[in-house]
Amino acid sequence: MPASSSVLGAFVPIAMNAGQISFIVLLVYMAMLIALGVVAGRVFRGTAADYFAASRGIGSFVLLMSLFGTTMTAFAIIGSSGEAFKSGIGVYGLMVSWSGIFHSVCFFLVGVKLWSYGKRYGYLTQIQFFRDRFESDKLGLILFPALVGLVVPYVLMGIIGGSRAIEKITAGAFPAVFEATKGGLPYWLGGLIMCAVVLTYIFYGGVRGAAWANALQTILFIGLGIVTFFVIAEQLGGMKAATRAVVENNPSYLKVAASDEDLALYANKMADFEADRSTFQPRKPDHISPLVFFTYILIPFSVAMFPHLFQHWLTAKSARAFRLSIVAHPLLMMLTWLPCVLIGVWATSAVGADGKLIVPIGADQNAVLPIMVNKIAPTVMGGLLTAGVLAAIMSSLDSQFICLGSIFTNDIVAHYIRHDNLTDRRKVLIGRGFIVAVVVLSYALSQWLAKTSVFALGVWCFSGFASLAPLIFGALYWRRMTRAGAYACIIASAVVGLAFFIQAYRTGTLVSDHEFLVAGMMPVVFITAASLLALILVSLATQPPSKATIEKFFGTTK
Amino acid sequence: MKKVVYLALLVLIVAHQDFWWWHTHEPLVFGFIPIGLAWHAGISISAGLLGLLAVRFCWPHELDADEAAPAARGGEGAAT
């Protein structure tokens, strides 16, 4: 829709197409982030505690925005609408309502305690806590590859998802320069811009820069998501009309499981379409099994072991700063996902003025929202959607890059190589160096793995972290847990997880959006069961921790 | 009250498996949200309320003392 034909186009002084407006919005948004990073760099105190933990001075509101922004990814906007388009409303129950409950549980039971230990004993990374808790200097050598190995796919999810989104949303911006992508910024360039901007503001501002940027990004992607929802609803004739179209044509997408009537309706409508009695092509009903629906309960526990979330927990000014996040996190998830899920469902049945589906049957499900916005929303909405999607992606990327830099610096170089004899200045210098290296390597990997399914990557990544949740819960709440039990938990998680992952790779599910199930359940069930069993059995069979450690973490022993 | 909070958590877990709505989209809440989706939006709201109860009645007040204490210098790792 050209700018001149829309009301909002009155604000655009020069006639520009949707792709060009999206590009301008992209530039403005990136400039804002860089400016935030520069300002954060100006208040930087020069210490490692300030660079990696913002001197533990972040208040309730910025903490809420940081935690929420960090846990929301490309999946929250692009993936949610895409999954709803593919399978219906069930994705909300799978991801959002479970996460709304158990993310808050993890903040309450894990986040607050780890913050207090971080304050008391000066931890800057998870590994420092685990080394202390389990009296094991070498534990970091096994935990480090596990955590890095799981964060990297998470990073790739952001870069791949964001690069694809930029390419789609800027389509038409530079037709003479980028012919292969119909004028949109190509995948490699979109990823490069994203990585360069994130690197800039975290390089200068550290975790404080990331926290401030997250606050801006979270407000953006929630606000823009809601605005996009109302605009699209209006273009479809109103919310009731949009839903009515789905009721008439693809009612199974308004349910978790198709009824017999839905299957019969689909068969009849498909017969009409194939016989040219109708131009409307229905979508094949999908379903989610009750067992899969329930076993997704384990996925939200992954946040208990996210090293980048741990980093944000450490920045809190007080234990009380967590309260707002515990209460508001589920509500913010609802505000973000509910509109996107509805848009995805509406897209199954929304037709344009030509009577054809706005989002064709074979469309890439991750392109559903950009297609809807580009085809029916006012031009400027495409640019605003770009900013919202990138906000969701980059609010996770920045934290992940910093945490990887922090882990390399504090847990490997500072501890094992320099034996904790590094000055703050050196730590910050090395940390910045590692962050650059991590960003460059991640960008290179994203180019190599461009075809990988974002959803598949995400589920494996979350499953890996979730299977390590027994480690942190045991460390915090079971005084009988031992060093050997910790090792056993990590090893069991890695061995069983890798075994299933290799199987999934061989069956091709990593490059498709079909789920890899084991006995009808998410593999995370079996990986977590293995890690928990190993933790318990080995802990009970080995020597308990010293009295000093028990008193340090559990108070005076009885 | 702690037991009430734990019970409420269990109720939410059970309510999540809302098999009674799985094969229907009606009623449409506010005329456009299918009941299965509206139910889960309600679970999200309930999770927020549960969080409110938890911070009110189950808060680890002993950890509030750490706010006033000076922060230790950057973590130096394991005791061994």
Interface residues (C-beta under 8 A of the other chain):
Chain A: T47 A48 A49 F52 S55 R56 I89 G90 Y92 G93 V96 S97 W98 G100 I101 S104 V105 F108 V112 K113 W115 S116 G118 K119 R120 Y121 G122 Y123 L124 T125 Q128 F129 R131 D132 E135 S136 D137 L139 G140 M239 K240 A242 T243 V247 P251 L254 K255 V256 A257 A258 S259 P290 F293 F294 I297 K317 S318 A319 R320 R323 I326 V327 A328 H329 P330 L331 M333 M334 L338 V341 L342 N410 D411 H415 D420 D424 K427 A548 T549
Chain B: L9 L12 I13 H16 Q17 D18 F19 W21 W22 H23 T24 H25 L28 F30 G31 F32 I33 P34 G36 L37 H40 A41 I43 S44 I45 A47 G48 L50 G51 L52 A54 V55 C58 W59 P60 L63 D64 D66 E67 A69 A71 A72 R73 G74 G75 E76 G77 A78 A79 T80
